[in-house]
Amino acid sequence: MTKEEQLFLKHISDLANAAYQKVFPTSTDFLSLYEQDLFLSHREDVPPIDYKLNGGTPFSERKILCFLPDKELYADYLPISVLEIVPIQIKFSEELSHRDYLGALMNLGIERSMLGDILISEKKQVYLFCKQHMSDYIIEHLSFVKHTNMICRYFDGSVEEMQPHFEEQRGSVASPRLDSVLAVVFSGSRSKLSGLIEGKKVFVNSRLEESAAYQLKPNDIVSVRGYGKFIFEDMVGTTKKGRVMILVKRFVS
């Protein structure tokens, strides 16, 4: 284990201890998939206290870790704000990417750990998840993304309005092995995509998965660094040659 990993786990343990001893919830900043996996892999080393990983939606990739001394009392505890970023003149706005929005936010001096997922809708509305204490600063200072003038405000709608968009994909595999399904979803060879697994770039339900032979189960969420993510829906039939037909929903925004 590296020194950075040891320091991270000590910080997590300190937060858990604080919640346990002071009987008050504590939370981390937004964690990457790797950091989430690191915590989950060493959960037994943390004081015995309830916790939740949540990024604001069921499909969030970046999440904060909350330690809850009383799970029922603090069931709604989640120090995350949801902001809506909208072009002032949608008709004349640029085509902006996730990278553009993230760059504009970090140019304000905001650390990446303060920011969760950034969801871009088909109507050019953008939903930003951030730590609660950063929300007013972002609203006040985020006025441009590249050359497009923006309004940033609190989002007062429901999570259902910001559901990600999916593209359904079907294909046939010998079995729902992770490497076989990756080859179907990302149109590559099993050997090439197995290299991503060996390179520690594939996560299943926020856990690092290092086995190409891992058998995917219905509703598993698979994230691949540099490629994207998808939900493995289910096996939906067999071919005449006995291969398994699979259905996945790939995130497109």
VMD Tcl script that draws the C-alpha trace (Angstrom):
set ca {
  {0.00 0.00 0.00}
  {1.33 3.43 -0.93}
  {1.82 6.27 1.55}
  {-1.03 8.20 -0.12}
  {-3.39 5.23 0.35}
  {-2.38 4.91 4.00}
  {-3.03 8.61 4.59}
  {-6.41 8.35 2.86}
  {-7.48 5.41 5.01}
  {-6.30 7.15 8.18}
  {-8.41 10.19 7.25}
  {-11.43 7.92 6.71}
  {-10.83 6.21 10.05}
  {-10.55 9.58 11.82}
  {-13.89 10.69 10.37}
  {-15.55 7.46 11.43}
  {-14.09 7.81 14.93}
  {-15.32 11.39 15.20}
  {-18.86 10.36 14.25}
  {-18.74 7.39 16.63}
  {-17.46 9.37 19.63}
  {-19.32 12.67 19.14}
  {-22.56 11.04 17.94}
  {-22.75 13.44 15.00}
  {-22.52 12.60 11.27}
  {-19.31 13.26 9.35}
  {-18.54 13.09 5.65}
  {-15.71 13.09 3.14}
  {-15.35 15.17 0.02}
  {-16.36 13.51 -3.27}
  {-14.48 10.27 -3.77}
  {-13.31 8.78 -7.05}
  {-14.19 5.20 -7.92}
  {-10.71 4.13 -6.84}
  {-11.09 5.82 -3.45}
  {-14.51 4.25 -2.95}
  {-13.04 0.85 -3.72}
  {-10.13 1.48 -1.34}
  {-12.57 2.22 1.48}
  {-14.80 -0.76 0.72}
  {-11.77 -3.06 0.56}
  {-10.66 -1.95 4.04}
  {-14.07 -1.50 5.64}
  {-13.14 -3.85 8.49}
  {-10.38 -1.46 9.59}
  {-12.87 1.38 10.23}
  {-14.82 1.74 13.52}
  {-18.18 -0.13 13.50}
  {-20.53 2.65 12.49}
  {-23.22 2.90 9.80}
  {-22.22 4.61 6.58}
  {-23.55 5.45 3.14}
  {-21.93 6.26 -0.18}
  {-24.08 8.69 -2.15}
  {-23.50 11.15 -4.96}
  {-27.00 12.54 -5.33}
  {-28.56 10.05 -7.78}
  {-28.65 6.24 -8.08}
  {-26.28 6.54 -11.05}
  {-23.71 8.89 -9.53}
  {-20.10 7.93 -10.09}
  {-18.42 10.36 -7.73}
  {-19.81 9.99 -4.21}
  {-19.29 11.26 -0.71}
  {-18.90 8.87 2.21}
  {-21.08 9.68 5.22}
  {-20.67 8.10 8.66}
  {-23.96 8.01 10.58}
  {-24.05 7.44 14.38}
  {-27.81 6.96 14.11}
  {-28.94 5.69 10.72}
  {-32.62 6.55 11.23}
  {-32.06 9.96 12.80}
  {-29.64 11.02 10.06}
  {-31.24 9.15 7.16}
  {-31.52 12.38 5.14}
  {-28.03 13.63 5.96}
  {-26.26 14.38 2.69}
  {-24.24 17.64 2.50}
  {-24.59 17.94 -1.29}
  {-26.15 20.78 -3.27}
  {-27.51 20.43 -6.79}
  {-26.97 23.41 -9.08}
  {-28.41 24.08 -12.51}
  {-26.22 25.78 -15.12}
  {-28.08 27.21 -18.11}
  {-26.93 29.41 -21.04}
  {-28.49 32.89 -20.90}
  {-29.17 32.64 -24.63}
  {-29.57 28.97 -25.48}
  {-30.01 29.71 -29.18}
  {-26.50 31.18 -29.44}
  {-24.69 28.94 -26.98}
  {-21.75 26.76 -27.93}
  {-21.69 22.98 -27.92}
  {-20.03 22.39 -24.58}
  {-18.64 19.17 -23.16}
  {-18.20 17.79 -19.67}
  {-14.54 18.83 -19.91}
  {-15.55 22.43 -20.68}
  {-17.77 22.70 -17.60}
  {-15.22 21.04 -15.35}
  {-12.48 23.31 -16.68}
  {-14.56 26.44 -16.02}
  {-15.21 25.33 -12.44}
  {-11.60 24.46 -11.70}
  {-10.50 27.81 -13.18}
  {-12.40 29.34 -10.27}
  {-9.89 27.70 -7.94}
  {-12.25 24.89 -6.91}
  {-10.66 21.55 -6.07}
  {-11.97 18.50 -7.92}
  {-12.90 16.83 -4.64}
  {-15.51 19.56 -4.05}
  {-17.36 18.56 -7.22}
  {-19.44 15.48 -7.94}
  {-20.98 14.39 -11.21}
  {-21.79 16.87 -13.97}
  {-24.85 15.80 -15.97}
  {-25.58 17.39 -19.35}
  {-29.15 17.22 -20.65}
  {-30.32 17.25 -24.26}
  {-31.72 20.76 -23.68}
  {-28.27 22.14 -22.77}
  {-29.16 22.30 -19.11}
  {-26.38 21.10 -16.85}
  {-26.77 19.71 -13.35}
  {-23.81 19.98 -11.02}
  {-23.46 18.14 -7.71}
  {-21.15 19.90 -5.27}
  {-20.33 20.10 -1.58}
  {-22.94 22.23 0.16}
  {-20.53 24.84 1.46}
  {-19.26 25.55 -2.08}
  {-22.65 26.19 -3.69}
  {-22.97 29.94 -3.02}
  {-19.43 30.57 -4.25}
  {-20.11 28.70 -7.50}
  {-23.42 30.49 -8.07}
  {-21.75 33.85 -7.56}
  {-18.68 33.28 -9.71}
  {-19.58 30.86 -12.51}
  {-20.77 33.23 -15.24}
  {-19.00 31.85 -18.33}
  {-18.15 28.44 -19.74}
  {-15.72 29.06 -22.60}
  {-17.42 31.93 -24.48}
  {-21.01 31.20 -23.37}
  {-22.61 33.40 -20.73}
  {-24.27 31.27 -18.05}
  {-26.76 31.49 -15.21}
  {-25.97 29.26 -12.26}
  {-28.66 28.69 -9.63}
  {-29.97 26.16 -7.16}
  {-31.94 23.35 -8.77}
  {-35.36 23.00 -7.17}
  {-36.71 20.12 -9.25}
  {-36.61 16.39 -8.64}
  {-33.86 13.89 -9.30}
  {-36.08 12.21 -11.90}
  {-35.70 15.27 -14.13}
  {-31.97 14.71 -14.41}
  {-31.96 11.03 -15.28}
  {-29.08 10.18 -17.60}
  {-29.74 9.23 -21.20}
  {-29.06 5.67 -22.32}
  {-28.41 3.89 -25.55}
  {-29.48 0.25 -25.60}
  {-27.05 -2.26 -27.03}
  {-27.51 -5.96 -27.69}
  {-25.02 -8.61 -28.60}
  {-24.13 -12.24 -28.16}
  {-21.49 -13.71 -25.87}
  {-20.51 -17.20 -24.76}
  {-21.26 -16.11 -21.17}
  {-21.70 -12.80 -19.33}
  {-17.99 -12.66 -18.50}
  {-16.75 -9.15 -17.93}
  {-14.21 -9.18 -20.77}
  {-16.76 -10.59 -23.24}
  {-19.38 -7.97 -22.37}
  {-16.81 -5.15 -22.58}
  {-15.91 -6.33 -26.09}
  {-19.57 -6.06 -27.14}
  {-20.23 -2.68 -25.53}
  {-17.04 -0.96 -26.67}
  {-16.61 -2.80 -29.99}
  {-13.13 -4.09 -29.29}
  {-11.31 -7.38 -28.93}
  {-11.43 -9.32 -25.69}
  {-7.64 -9.23 -25.44}
  {-7.53 -5.43 -25.77}
  {-10.28 -4.86 -23.24}
  {-8.80 -7.42 -20.85}
  {-5.82 -5.08 -20.75}
  {-8.08 -2.42 -19.26}
  {-9.07 -4.84 -16.51}
  {-5.42 -5.69 -15.83}
  {-4.64 -1.97 -15.86}
  {-7.09 -1.37 -12.98}
  {-9.43 0.76 -15.09}
  {-12.65 -1.26 -14.74}
  {-15.06 -0.88 -11.81}
  {-18.26 -2.79 -11.11}
  {-20.64 -1.07 -8.70}
  {-17.78 1.23 -7.58}
  {-15.51 -1.75 -6.80}
  {-12.33 -2.32 -8.74}
  {-12.70 -5.59 -10.67}
  {-9.47 -7.32 -11.67}
  {-10.89 -10.61 -12.95}
  {-11.74 -10.82 -16.64}
  {-13.84 -13.89 -15.80}
  {-16.14 -11.98 -13.43}
  {-19.75 -12.92 -14.22}
  {-21.92 -9.82 -14.54}
  {-25.30 -9.81 -12.84}
  {-28.48 -7.88 -13.72}
  {-28.26 -4.15 -12.82}
  {-24.48 -4.18 -12.35}
  {-23.09 -0.73 -13.22}
  {-19.75 -0.97 -15.02}
  {-17.43 2.04 -15.34}
  {-14.35 1.97 -17.57}
  {-11.91 4.85 -17.34}
  {-11.57 6.58 -20.67}
  {-14.45 4.64 -22.24}
  {-17.62 5.35 -20.29}
  {-20.08 3.29 -18.29}
  {-23.10 1.07 -18.76}
  {-25.70 -0.95 -16.90}
  {-25.75 -4.67 -17.56}
  {-29.49 -5.24 -17.85}
  {-29.76 -9.00 -18.24}
  {-29.41 -12.02 -20.48}
  {-32.40 -11.87 -22.83}
  {-32.18 -15.11 -24.83}
  {-29.93 -17.51 -26.66}
  {-28.89 -17.87 -30.29}
  {-29.24 -21.01 -32.40}
  {-25.57 -21.70 -31.68}
  {-26.15 -21.57 -27.95}
  {-24.63 -18.15 -27.33}
  {-26.20 -15.81 -24.79}
  {-27.93 -12.63 -25.96}
  {-27.33 -9.71 -23.61}
  {-28.89 -6.26 -23.20}
  {-26.95 -3.33 -21.78}
  {-27.82 0.36 -21.36}
  {-24.88 2.58 -22.13}
  {-24.73 6.07 -20.61}
  {-24.57 8.73 -23.32}
  {-24.76 11.81 -21.06}
}
mol new
graphics top color blue
foreach p $ca { graphics top sphere $p radius 0.5 }
foreach p [lrange $ca 0 end-1] q [lrange $ca 1 end] { graphics top cylinder $p $q radius 0.2 }
display resetview
